[in-house]
Amino acid sequence: MLHRLWSLTFLAAGAMAFAGQDLTLRVNTPMRPPAWALLEQELLKANSAACERFYEKYVDARGYLLHTPRWGTLDGPDDAVETFFNWTLLHALGGKDSLLEMWRKAYDGHLLQYSELRTTKTKLAENGAYFNEFITQSDWFHTGEGLRAFFLQGLSDPHDEKLIQRMKRFAGLYMNEDPDAPNYDPKHKLIRSLWTGSKGPMLHKATVYDWVGDPVPGRFHLLHNPAGRSKMLDLMTYYPKMLAHCTEYLDSVGDHPLNLGTTILATNAYMLTGEQKYRDWVLEYVNAWKERIAATGGNVPTNVGLDGTPGGEYGGRWYKGTYGWNFTIYDGEIEQIAHRNTFDAGLFPGFANALLLTGDQAYIDVLRRQMDNIYAQKKVENGRVLLPKMFGDPRGYKYVGREEWYHYTPDLFIDRLTEIYLWSMDRRDLERIPKEGWIGFLEGQNPDYPVRALEGAFARLRRTVEEMRNDETTPGTRLADYLLGFNPAQTDELVELMLGGYFSRGKLWMLHSRFRYFDPVRRRAGVPPHIGALVEKLSADSATVTLVNTDPVNPTELIVQAGAYAEHQLVSARLDGRTIAIDRPFIHVRLEPGCGARIEFAMRRYANPPTLAPPWDRRRQAPR
């Protein structure tokens, strides 16, 4: 049996010491390089190289995306910047520094490129899509998508002054700190419209031109239409169909659960600055929603009137509104009825932010009760469980006096149930989730998952790079959404396996994970070269991770942090019956050449105020 030597020592002279962290966990156990560790390292390299290739082909020297800019939600500014949605996350995992450099350039370029845009059919972009670097007015289904990489930039870049000032300014748009943008009503604790931004709330019905923008001449791959990428269409000819897509999207006044996405801005501002006002506002706004949801029997209302009452703009019918429970419309573009309820898109990230800031599981109780209400309506047909996606009048959007659950589908909301379980770690929540894929692996039932998952990510990366290489379109034939499919970065599997984190349906909002890693030598986020990390088991008070240094020649140092934002507290580390006390949110680890260990960390979850400050900038962190 190989000898395992563990020791806790003070950092040697010349090591990269930092405030409040003077303990080093030394791992001297030889470990054969696992396949998953080598695949992780190669995937980080290949992802980075592929993103560099994408940037070379599709971004110019100004940082402008090479396409035809347009205003609108179908293929507009949010899609253009969403192209880079996980590049900052990839850097925080351990990708190349060039990722951060390219993102900064591309984001600055994007803001300039779309500030130059002009429209005639909608006032929203008559002087540019951005004012003070923020969208003039849009809904948070689209605004949030466009900010995904920005939301996660602080994981790697917490000292970037431009990031800090933007985050504070953008958060202030929803805290009434900007007189040009009175989006928030502090009396009723609501955001006043579905459409908000740097020009304030839209307090009237939208127009189809607000949603669609101006037509532009040319032939394009219009991805939102039934033909998709396979066929090019003349946009001027197809434009009436695009307008027909949005003819029933016009109700705008009052609050909507999508607006809970705004809490991501204030939560990040708090973690970047430590200023209490941002935390206070998030909790004020989420708590107001908590009360409204309780008033509607545990169902999140999809309209809150300007008087603060659920359904206040619809005579008390809380399920109404654009993107609401009863948003069953006729889509004139595809010429059929469509059901487009987005009750969960802002609800889940918003309430998870409140959990992150407080550690209070009552916020997850709200999400669970919503799922309970839906599951209480389940049907079983031909052995399949079906759940309703909609509530209101099953014949459409016009109220005729009958309200019921309708539009039953086999979608069991597994992604959302998985989030609830990972936030609560209540085994009763686990009972609703299939023990397959990553969850099956954590439960010890799917041992081959890490290698198969990483191989799958490599396969998708190869396909995307090949499509990018064979792409013969020009900027004059590309709209903003076309390039979304060419973003090569594959991060979902790395987040699961390395960090113990999860993103519902790939949507990146905030990073909720059990671990994050830092390179203390290079003073940056992410695993150092040659380090593999595999989270193997999670429980309410522990997490087991295998760390390995695949370099047979040189030792490697890293910092293991509990939680993406140090929100958890490491209590102790255990191996072979030995338990070593830690009691802090991170620990320094030194892995000797070719060595590794399977470590069970005891931890207290949500014990600390979340922060984006890197470990070397922190003094000893006091738990809540």
C-alpha positions as CSV (number, residue, x, y, z in Angstrom):
1,M,0.0,0.0,0.0
2,L,1.4,3.4,-1.0
3,H,2.4,5.6,1.9
4,R,0.3,8.7,2.3
5,L,1.8,11.7,4.0
6,W,-0.3,14.6,5.0
7,S,0.8,17.6,7.0
8,L,-0.4,21.0,7.9
9,T,2.5,23.5,7.9
10,F,3.2,27.1,7.8
11,L,4.0,28.4,4.3
12,A,7.7,28.3,3.6
13,A,9.6,31.5,3.0
14,G,9.1,32.8,-0.5
15,A,5.8,31.1,-1.0
16,M,2.8,33.1,-2.1
17,A,1.4,33.8,1.3
18,F,-1.8,35.8,1.8
19,A,-3.8,37.3,4.6
20,G,-5.6,34.9,6.8
21,Q,-4.3,31.8,5.0
22,D,-1.2,30.4,6.6
23,L,-2.0,26.7,6.4
24,T,-0.9,24.4,3.6
25,L,-2.3,20.9,3.0
26,R,0.5,18.8,1.5
27,V,-0.4,15.8,-0.6
28,N,2.5,13.3,-1.2
29,T,0.5,10.3,-2.4
30,P,1.6,9.0,-5.8
31,M,-1.5,8.7,-8.1
32,R,-1.7,7.4,-11.6
33,P,-3.0,10.2,-13.9
34,P,-6.7,9.5,-14.2
35,A,-8.3,9.7,-17.7
36,W,-10.8,12.3,-16.5
37,A,-7.9,14.6,-15.2
38,L,-6.1,14.5,-18.6
39,L,-9.4,15.1,-20.4
40,E,-10.2,18.1,-18.2
41,Q,-6.8,19.7,-18.9
42,E,-7.0,19.1,-22.6
43,L,-10.5,20.4,-22.8
44,L,-9.5,23.6,-21.1
45,K,-6.7,24.0,-23.7
46,A,-8.8,23.1,-26.7
47,N,-11.7,25.4,-25.5
48,S,-9.3,28.3,-25.2
49,A,-7.7,27.7,-28.6
50,A,-11.1,27.3,-30.3
51,C,-12.3,30.6,-28.8
52,E,-9.1,32.3,-30.1
53,R,-9.9,30.9,-33.6
54,F,-13.5,32.2,-33.3
55,Y,-12.3,35.6,-32.3
56,E,-9.9,35.8,-35.2
57,K,-12.6,35.0,-37.7
58,Y,-15.6,36.8,-36.4
59,V,-14.3,39.9,-34.4
60,D,-12.5,42.9,-35.9
61,A,-9.7,45.0,-34.4
62,R,-12.3,47.3,-32.7
63,G,-13.9,44.4,-30.9
64,Y,-16.9,44.6,-33.3
65,L,-18.7,41.4,-34.1
66,L,-18.7,40.9,-37.8
67,H,-22.3,40.8,-38.7
68,T,-25.2,43.1,-39.6
69,P,-26.5,44.8,-36.4
70,R,-30.2,45.2,-35.9
71,W,-32.5,46.3,-33.1
72,G,-34.9,43.7,-31.8
73,T,-35.4,40.7,-29.6
74,L,-35.3,38.1,-32.4
75,D,-31.8,38.8,-33.6
76,G,-30.7,42.0,-31.9
77,P,-28.1,43.3,-29.4
78,D,-28.6,40.7,-26.7
79,D,-27.8,37.9,-29.2
80,A,-24.7,39.6,-30.4
81,V,-23.0,39.8,-27.0
82,E,-24.5,36.5,-25.9
83,T,-22.2,34.9,-28.4
84,F,-19.5,35.1,-25.7
85,F,-21.8,33.9,-22.9
86,N,-19.4,31.5,-21.1
87,W,-16.0,32.8,-22.0
88,T,-15.5,34.5,-18.6
89,L,-16.6,31.3,-16.9
90,L,-14.1,29.3,-19.0
91,H,-11.4,31.6,-17.8
92,A,-12.5,31.2,-14.2
93,L,-12.2,27.4,-14.6
94,G,-8.6,27.6,-15.8
95,G,-8.8,28.7,-19.5
96,K,-6.2,30.9,-21.0
97,D,-5.7,34.6,-20.1
98,S,-6.5,35.5,-23.7
99,L,-10.2,34.7,-23.0
100,L,-10.5,37.5,-20.5
101,E,-8.6,39.9,-22.9
102,M,-10.9,39.0,-25.8
103,W,-14.0,39.3,-23.7
104,R,-13.1,42.8,-22.5
105,K,-12.3,43.9,-26.0
106,A,-15.5,42.3,-27.4
107,Y,-17.8,43.8,-24.7
108,D,-16.4,47.3,-25.2
109,G,-16.7,46.9,-28.9
110,H,-20.2,45.6,-28.7
111,L,-21.3,48.6,-26.6
112,L,-19.8,51.0,-29.2
113,Q,-21.1,49.0,-32.2
114,Y,-24.7,49.0,-31.0
115,S,-24.5,52.6,-29.7
116,E,-24.1,53.5,-33.4
117,L,-27.3,51.7,-34.4
118,R,-30.3,53.9,-35.4
119,T,-33.9,53.0,-35.9
120,T,-36.9,54.8,-37.4
121,K,-39.8,52.5,-36.5
122,T,-39.1,52.4,-32.8
123,K,-37.9,55.2,-30.5
124,L,-36.1,52.6,-28.3
125,A,-33.0,52.7,-30.5
126,E,-33.4,55.9,-32.5
127,N,-30.2,57.2,-30.9
128,G,-28.6,53.8,-30.3
129,A,-29.4,50.6,-28.5
130,Y,-27.5,51.6,-25.4
131,F,-27.5,54.7,-23.2
132,N,-24.9,54.9,-20.5
133,E,-23.7,51.5,-21.7
134,F,-27.0,49.8,-20.7
135,I,-29.9,48.7,-23.0
136,T,-32.4,51.5,-23.4
137,Q,-35.4,49.3,-22.7
138,S,-36.0,45.6,-23.1
139,D,-37.4,42.7,-21.2
140,W,-35.2,40.7,-18.8
141,F,-35.6,37.5,-20.7
142,H,-33.4,39.1,-23.4
143,T,-31.5,41.6,-21.3
144,G,-30.3,38.8,-19.0
145,E,-29.2,36.7,-21.9
146,G,-27.0,39.5,-23.2
147,L,-25.3,40.0,-19.8
148,R,-24.4,36.4,-19.1
149,A,-20.6,36.7,-19.6
150,F,-20.7,40.1,-17.8
151,F,-22.4,38.6,-14.7
152,L,-19.5,36.1,-14.3
153,Q,-16.6,38.4,-15.2
154,G,-16.0,39.1,-11.5
155,L,-15.0,35.5,-10.9
156,S,-11.7,36.3,-12.7
157,D,-11.6,40.1,-12.8
158,P,-12.8,41.4,-9.4
159,H,-10.4,44.4,-9.4
160,D,-11.2,45.6,-12.9
161,E,-12.4,49.2,-12.3
162,K,-14.5,49.3,-15.4
163,L,-16.4,46.2,-14.3
164,I,-16.9,47.5,-10.8
165,Q,-18.2,50.9,-12.0
166,R,-20.5,49.3,-14.6
167,M,-21.9,46.8,-12.1
168,K,-22.7,49.6,-9.6
169,R,-24.2,51.8,-12.3
170,F,-26.3,49.0,-13.8
171,A,-27.5,47.9,-10.4
172,G,-28.4,51.5,-9.6
173,L,-30.8,51.6,-12.5
174,Y,-33.1,49.3,-10.4
175,M,-32.4,51.1,-7.1
176,N,-33.6,54.6,-8.3
177,E,-30.0,55.9,-8.3
178,D,-30.4,57.2,-11.8
179,P,-33.0,60.0,-12.3
180,D,-33.3,59.1,-16.0
181,A,-34.4,55.6,-15.1
182,P,-37.1,55.4,-12.4
183,N,-37.6,51.7,-12.9
184,Y,-38.2,50.8,-9.2
185,D,-41.1,51.8,-7.0
186,P,-39.8,51.7,-3.4
187,K,-43.2,52.2,-1.9
188,H,-44.7,49.1,-3.5
189,K,-41.3,47.4,-3.9
190,L,-41.8,46.6,-7.5
191,I,-40.2,47.1,-10.9
192,R,-42.8,49.1,-12.9
193,S,-42.7,47.3,-16.3
194,L,-41.7,44.3,-18.2
195,W,-39.7,46.7,-20.4
196,T,-37.0,48.5,-18.4
197,G,-33.5,49.9,-18.9
198,S,-31.3,53.0,-18.9
199,K,-34.3,55.0,-20.3
200,G,-36.6,53.9,-17.5
201,P,-39.8,51.8,-17.6
202,M,-42.2,51.4,-20.4
203,L,-45.6,52.5,-18.9
204,H,-47.7,51.9,-22.0
205,K,-48.2,49.1,-24.5
206,A,-45.2,48.1,-26.6
207,T,-45.4,48.0,-30.4
208,V,-44.4,45.2,-32.7
209,Y,-41.6,47.5,-33.9
210,D,-40.2,47.8,-30.3
211,W,-39.9,44.0,-30.4
212,V,-38.8,43.5,-34.0
213,G,-36.9,46.7,-35.0
214,D,-36.4,48.0,-38.5
215,P,-36.0,45.7,-41.5
216,V,-32.6,45.8,-43.3
217,P,-31.9,44.8,-46.9
218,G,-30.2,41.5,-47.6
219,R,-30.6,37.7,-47.4
220,F,-29.9,36.1,-44.0
221,H,-30.2,32.8,-42.1
222,L,-33.2,33.8,-39.9
223,L,-32.7,31.3,-37.1
224,H,-36.0,32.0,-35.3
225,N,-38.1,31.0,-38.4
226,P,-39.2,27.5,-39.2
227,A,-36.4,26.9,-41.8
228,G,-33.7,27.9,-39.3
229,R,-30.1,27.9,-40.4
230,S,-30.8,25.7,-43.4
231,K,-32.3,28.4,-45.6
232,M,-31.4,32.0,-46.4
233,L,-34.4,34.4,-46.7
234,D,-34.7,38.0,-47.9
235,L,-35.4,40.0,-44.7
236,M,-37.3,42.8,-46.4
237,T,-39.7,40.2,-47.8
238,Y,-39.9,38.2,-44.6
239,Y,-40.3,41.2,-42.3
240,P,-44.1,41.0,-42.1
241,K,-43.7,37.5,-40.7
242,M,-41.3,38.8,-38.1
243,L,-43.9,41.4,-37.0
244,A,-46.5,38.7,-36.9
245,H,-44.3,36.8,-34.4
246,C,-44.8,39.5,-31.8
247,T,-48.3,40.9,-32.4
248,E,-49.5,39.6,-29.0
249,Y,-46.4,40.6,-27.0
250,L,-47.5,44.1,-26.3
251,D,-48.7,44.2,-22.7
252,S,-45.9,45.8,-20.7
253,V,-47.1,47.6,-17.6
254,G,-46.5,46.1,-14.1
255,D,-43.9,43.8,-12.6
256,H,-43.1,40.4,-13.9
257,P,-41.0,37.5,-12.3
258,L,-38.5,38.0,-15.2
259,N,-37.4,41.1,-13.4
260,L,-36.0,39.1,-10.5
261,G,-33.1,38.7,-12.9
262,T,-32.1,42.3,-12.0
263,T,-31.0,41.0,-8.6
264,I,-28.0,39.5,-10.3
265,L,-26.6,43.0,-10.8
266,A,-27.0,44.1,-7.2
267,T,-25.7,40.7,-5.9
268,N,-22.6,41.1,-8.0
269,A,-22.2,44.8,-6.9
270,Y,-22.4,43.7,-3.3
271,M,-19.8,40.9,-3.8
272,L,-17.5,43.3,-5.6
273,T,-17.8,46.3,-3.2
274,G,-19.1,44.9,0.1
275,E,-21.6,47.8,0.2
276,Q,-24.6,46.8,2.2
277,K,-27.2,48.8,0.2
278,Y,-27.0,46.3,-2.6
279,R,-27.7,43.3,-0.3
280,D,-30.5,45.2,1.3
281,W,-32.2,46.0,-2.0
282,V,-32.0,42.4,-3.2
283,L,-33.7,41.1,-0.1
284,E,-36.3,43.9,-0.1
285,Y,-37.3,43.1,-3.7
286,V,-37.2,39.3,-3.3
287,N,-39.1,39.4,0.0
288,A,-41.8,41.5,-1.7
289,W,-42.1,38.7,-4.3
290,K,-42.2,36.1,-1.6
291,E,-45.2,37.8,-0.1
292,R,-47.0,38.0,-3.4
293,I,-46.3,34.4,-4.2
294,A,-47.8,33.4,-0.8
295,A,-50.9,35.5,-1.6
296,T,-51.5,33.6,-4.8
297,G,-51.3,30.2,-3.2
298,G,-47.6,29.5,-3.9
299,N,-47.8,30.3,-7.6
300,V,-45.7,33.1,-8.8
301,P,-47.9,35.8,-10.3
302,T,-46.8,36.8,-13.8
303,N,-48.2,40.3,-13.4
304,V,-48.1,42.6,-10.5
305,G,-50.0,45.9,-10.9
306,L,-48.6,49.3,-10.3
307,D,-50.6,49.2,-7.0
308,G,-48.5,46.2,-5.9
309,T,-51.3,43.7,-6.2
310,P,-50.9,40.4,-8.0
311,G,-52.7,40.7,-11.4
312,G,-53.3,44.4,-10.7
313,E,-53.3,45.3,-14.4
314,Y,-55.8,42.5,-15.2
315,G,-58.5,42.8,-12.6
316,G,-56.7,40.5,-10.2
317,R,-55.9,37.7,-12.7
318,W,-52.4,37.0,-11.5
319,Y,-51.6,34.6,-14.3
320,K,-51.9,37.1,-17.1
321,G,-49.3,39.2,-18.9
322,T,-46.7,38.8,-21.6
323,Y,-44.7,35.7,-20.9
324,G,-47.2,34.7,-18.3
325,W,-49.0,31.6,-17.2
326,N,-51.8,32.3,-19.7
327,F,-49.5,33.5,-22.5
328,T,-51.0,31.3,-25.2
329,I,-50.9,33.2,-28.4
330,Y,-51.2,32.9,-32.1
331,D,-47.7,33.2,-33.6
332,G,-48.2,34.6,-37.1
333,E,-44.7,33.7,-38.1
334,I,-45.1,30.0,-37.7
335,E,-48.9,30.2,-38.2
336,Q,-49.9,28.2,-35.1
337,I,-50.8,28.5,-31.4
338,A,-47.8,28.8,-29.1
339,H,-47.5,28.5,-25.4
340,R,-44.7,30.8,-23.9
341,N,-44.8,30.9,-20.2
342,T,-41.5,32.0,-18.6
343,F,-42.5,32.0,-14.9
344,D,-39.3,30.3,-13.8
345,A,-36.6,32.1,-15.8
346,G,-36.2,35.0,-13.4
347,L,-37.8,33.4,-10.3
348,F,-35.1,30.7,-9.8
349,P,-32.0,32.9,-10.1
350,G,-33.6,35.7,-8.0
351,F,-34.5,33.5,-5.1
352,A,-31.2,31.7,-5.3
353,N,-29.5,35.1,-4.9
354,A,-31.4,35.6,-1.7
355,L,-30.3,32.2,-0.5
356,L,-26.7,33.1,-1.3
357,L,-26.9,36.4,0.6
358,T,-28.6,35.0,3.7
359,G,-28.3,31.3,3.9
360,D,-32.0,31.1,4.5
361,Q,-33.6,28.0,3.1
362,A,-37.0,29.6,3.3
363,Y,-36.3,31.1,-0.2
364,I,-35.9,27.6,-1.6
365,D,-39.1,26.6,0.1
366,V,-40.9,29.0,-2.2
367,L,-39.4,27.4,-5.3
368,R,-40.3,23.9,-4.0
369,R,-43.9,24.9,-3.3
370,Q,-44.3,26.2,-6.8
371,M,-43.1,22.8,-8.2
372,D,-45.4,21.0,-5.7
373,N,-48.4,23.0,-7.1
374,I,-47.5,21.9,-10.6
375,Y,-46.9,18.3,-9.7
376,A,-50.2,18.2,-7.8
377,Q,-51.9,18.6,-11.3
378,K,-50.0,15.7,-12.9
379,K,-51.6,13.2,-15.2
380,V,-50.5,9.7,-16.3
381,E,-51.3,8.8,-19.9
382,N,-50.0,5.5,-21.4
383,G,-47.5,5.2,-18.6
384,R,-46.1,8.7,-19.0
385,V,-46.3,11.4,-16.4
386,L,-47.5,14.7,-17.9
387,L,-47.4,18.1,-16.2
388,P,-49.1,21.4,-17.1
389,K,-47.1,24.3,-18.5
390,M,-49.9,26.9,-18.5
391,F,-52.7,28.2,-16.3
392,G,-55.8,30.2,-17.1
393,D,-58.2,29.8,-20.0
394,P,-57.2,26.7,-22.0
395,R,-58.8,28.1,-25.1
396,G,-56.4,30.9,-25.4
397,Y,-55.5,34.3,-24.0
398,K,-59.0,35.8,-23.9
399,Y,-60.7,35.4,-20.5
400,V,-64.0,33.7,-20.7
401,G,-64.5,32.9,-17.0
402,R,-62.8,29.5,-16.6
403,E,-59.4,29.0,-15.1
404,E,-57.5,25.8,-15.0
405,W,-54.2,24.1,-15.6
406,Y,-53.6,23.2,-19.3
407,H,-51.0,22.4,-22.0
408,Y,-49.8,19.1,-20.5
409,T,-46.4,17.9,-21.7
410,P,-43.8,15.3,-20.6
411,D,-41.5,18.1,-19.4
412,L,-41.0,17.3,-15.7
413,F,-38.9,20.4,-14.9
414,I,-36.0,18.1,-14.0
415,D,-33.5,21.0,-14.4
416,R,-35.4,23.1,-11.9
417,L,-35.8,20.2,-9.5
418,T,-32.1,19.5,-9.7
419,E,-31.4,23.1,-8.7
420,I,-33.7,22.9,-5.7
421,Y,-32.0,19.7,-4.6
422,L,-28.5,21.2,-4.9
423,W,-29.5,24.3,-3.0
424,S,-31.3,22.4,-0.3
425,M,-29.4,19.1,-0.2
426,D,-32.6,17.6,1.2
427,R,-32.8,13.9,0.2
428,R,-36.5,14.3,-0.2
429,D,-35.9,16.7,-3.1
430,L,-33.5,14.1,-4.6
431,E,-36.4,11.6,-4.9
432,R,-37.9,13.6,-7.7
433,I,-34.8,13.5,-9.8
434,P,-33.7,10.6,-12.1
435,K,-30.5,9.0,-10.8
436,E,-28.7,9.3,-14.1
437,G,-26.0,11.4,-15.7
438,W,-24.2,13.6,-13.3
439,I,-26.6,13.1,-10.4
440,G,-26.3,9.4,-10.9
441,F,-22.5,9.7,-10.7
442,L,-22.7,11.7,-7.4
443,E,-25.0,8.9,-6.1
444,G,-22.4,6.3,-7.0
445,Q,-24.5,4.7,-9.8
446,N,-22.7,6.0,-12.9
447,P,-18.9,5.6,-12.5
448,D,-18.1,6.1,-16.1
449,Y,-19.9,9.4,-16.4
450,P,-16.9,11.8,-16.0
451,V,-14.9,10.3,-19.0
452,R,-18.0,9.9,-21.2
453,A,-19.2,13.4,-20.4
454,L,-15.8,15.0,-21.2
455,E,-15.6,12.9,-24.4
456,G,-19.0,14.2,-25.4
457,A,-17.8,17.8,-24.8
458,F,-14.8,17.2,-27.0
459,A,-17.1,15.8,-29.7
460,R,-19.3,18.9,-29.6
461,L,-16.2,21.1,-29.7
462,R,-14.9,19.3,-32.8
463,R,-18.2,19.6,-34.6
464,T,-18.5,23.3,-33.8
465,V,-15.0,24.1,-34.9
466,E,-15.6,22.2,-38.1
467,E,-18.8,24.1,-38.8
468,M,-16.9,27.4,-38.1
469,R,-14.2,26.4,-40.4
470,N,-16.6,25.6,-43.2
471,D,-18.8,28.7,-42.6
472,E,-18.8,30.8,-45.8
473,T,-21.1,33.5,-44.7
474,T,-20.0,37.1,-44.7
475,P,-20.9,40.0,-42.3
476,G,-23.5,41.2,-44.8
477,T,-25.3,37.8,-44.6
478,R,-25.1,37.3,-40.8
479,L,-27.5,38.6,-38.2
480,A,-26.6,38.6,-34.4
481,D,-28.2,35.2,-33.6
482,Y,-26.4,33.4,-36.4
483,L,-23.1,33.2,-34.5
484,L,-24.6,31.9,-31.3
485,G,-24.3,28.4,-32.7
486,F,-20.6,28.9,-33.5
487,N,-19.4,29.7,-29.9
488,P,-17.1,26.7,-29.3
489,A,-16.7,26.9,-25.5
490,Q,-17.9,23.8,-23.7
491,T,-18.2,24.4,-20.0
492,D,-21.2,22.6,-18.5
493,E,-19.4,19.3,-17.9
494,L,-16.4,21.1,-16.4
495,V,-18.6,23.0,-14.0
496,E,-20.3,19.8,-12.9
497,L,-17.2,17.7,-12.5
498,M,-14.6,20.2,-11.3
499,L,-16.7,22.5,-9.2
500,G,-19.8,20.5,-8.2
501,G,-22.0,23.2,-9.9
502,Y,-24.9,23.1,-12.2
503,F,-26.6,25.4,-14.7
504,S,-30.3,24.7,-15.5
505,R,-30.6,24.2,-19.3
506,G,-27.2,25.8,-19.8
507,K,-28.4,29.2,-18.6
508,L,-25.6,31.1,-16.9
509,W,-26.7,33.5,-14.3
510,M,-24.8,33.1,-11.0
511,L,-22.3,30.3,-10.3
512,H,-23.6,28.1,-7.5
513,S,-21.0,25.4,-6.8
514,R,-19.3,23.6,-3.9
515,F,-15.8,24.5,-4.9
516,R,-13.8,27.0,-6.8
517,Y,-10.0,27.0,-7.4
518,F,-7.2,29.6,-7.6
519,D,-3.6,29.6,-8.8
520,P,-1.7,31.3,-6.0
521,V,1.5,31.5,-8.1
522,R,0.0,33.2,-11.1
523,R,-2.5,35.1,-8.8
524,R,-5.5,34.2,-10.9
525,A,-8.7,32.2,-10.8
526,G,-8.9,28.7,-12.1
527,V,-6.9,25.5,-11.7
528,P,-3.1,25.7,-12.3
529,P,-1.7,23.7,-15.3
530,H,-1.6,19.9,-14.7
531,I,-4.2,19.9,-11.9
532,G,-7.3,17.7,-12.2
533,A,-10.3,18.1,-9.9
534,L,-13.2,15.7,-9.7
535,V,-16.1,16.3,-7.3
536,E,-17.3,12.8,-6.5
537,K,-19.9,13.2,-3.7
538,L,-22.1,15.9,-2.2
539,S,-24.1,15.9,1.0
540,A,-25.6,18.6,3.2
541,D,-22.5,19.0,5.3
542,S,-19.7,17.6,3.2
543,A,-18.2,17.4,-0.3
544,T,-15.7,14.8,-1.6
545,V,-13.2,15.8,-4.3
546,T,-10.2,14.1,-5.8
547,L,-7.3,16.4,-6.7
548,V,-4.3,15.3,-8.7
549,N,-1.1,16.8,-10.1
550,T,-0.4,15.0,-13.4
551,D,3.0,16.7,-13.8
552,P,5.6,14.0,-12.9
553,V,8.4,16.5,-12.5
554,N,7.1,19.6,-10.7
555,P,5.0,20.2,-7.6
556,T,1.9,22.4,-8.0
557,E,0.1,24.7,-5.6
558,L,-3.5,25.7,-5.6
559,I,-6.2,27.1,-3.4
560,V,-9.4,25.3,-2.8
561,Q,-12.3,27.5,-1.9
562,A,-15.7,26.4,-0.5
563,G,-18.3,27.8,-2.9
564,A,-18.0,30.0,-6.0
565,Y,-18.1,33.1,-3.7
566,A,-16.6,31.7,-0.5
567,E,-20.1,31.4,0.8
568,H,-19.4,28.0,2.4
569,Q,-17.0,27.3,5.2
570,L,-14.5,24.4,5.2
571,V,-14.6,22.7,8.6
572,S,-12.1,19.9,8.2
573,A,-10.4,17.6,5.7
574,R,-10.4,13.8,6.1
575,L,-8.4,11.0,4.5
576,D,-7.8,7.5,5.7
577,G,-9.3,8.2,9.1
578,R,-7.2,11.3,9.7
579,T,-9.1,14.5,10.2
580,I,-7.5,17.9,10.0
581,A,-9.3,21.0,11.3
582,I,-9.6,24.0,8.9
583,D,-12.5,26.3,9.8
584,R,-12.1,28.8,7.0
585,P,-13.6,29.2,3.5
586,F,-10.4,28.2,1.6
587,I,-7.2,26.3,2.1
588,H,-3.8,26.2,0.4
589,V,-2.9,22.8,-1.1
590,R,0.5,21.6,-2.4
591,L,0.5,18.5,-4.6
592,E,3.9,16.9,-5.1
593,P,4.8,15.6,-8.6
594,G,2.5,12.9,-9.8
595,C,0.5,12.9,-6.5
596,G,-3.1,13.1,-5.7
597,A,-5.7,12.4,-3.0
598,R,-9.4,11.9,-2.5
599,I,-10.4,14.4,0.2
600,E,-13.6,14.6,2.1
601,F,-14.2,18.2,3.2
602,A,-16.7,18.7,6.0
603,M,-18.3,22.1,5.4
604,R,-21.0,24.4,6.6
605,R,-23.0,25.6,3.6
606,Y,-24.0,29.3,3.2
607,A,-22.1,30.2,6.4
608,N,-20.3,33.3,5.0
609,P,-21.3,36.5,3.2
610,P,-20.5,35.9,-0.4
611,T,-17.5,37.8,-1.9
612,L,-15.6,38.0,-5.2
613,A,-12.4,39.1,-3.5
614,P,-9.7,36.5,-4.2
615,P,-8.2,34.6,-1.2
616,W,-5.0,36.6,-1.1
617,D,-6.9,39.8,-0.6
618,R,-8.9,38.6,2.3
619,R,-8.4,38.7,6.0
620,R,-9.8,35.9,8.1
621,Q,-13.4,35.7,7.1
622,A,-16.0,35.9,9.9
623,P,-19.0,33.6,9.4
624,R,-22.4,35.1,9.5
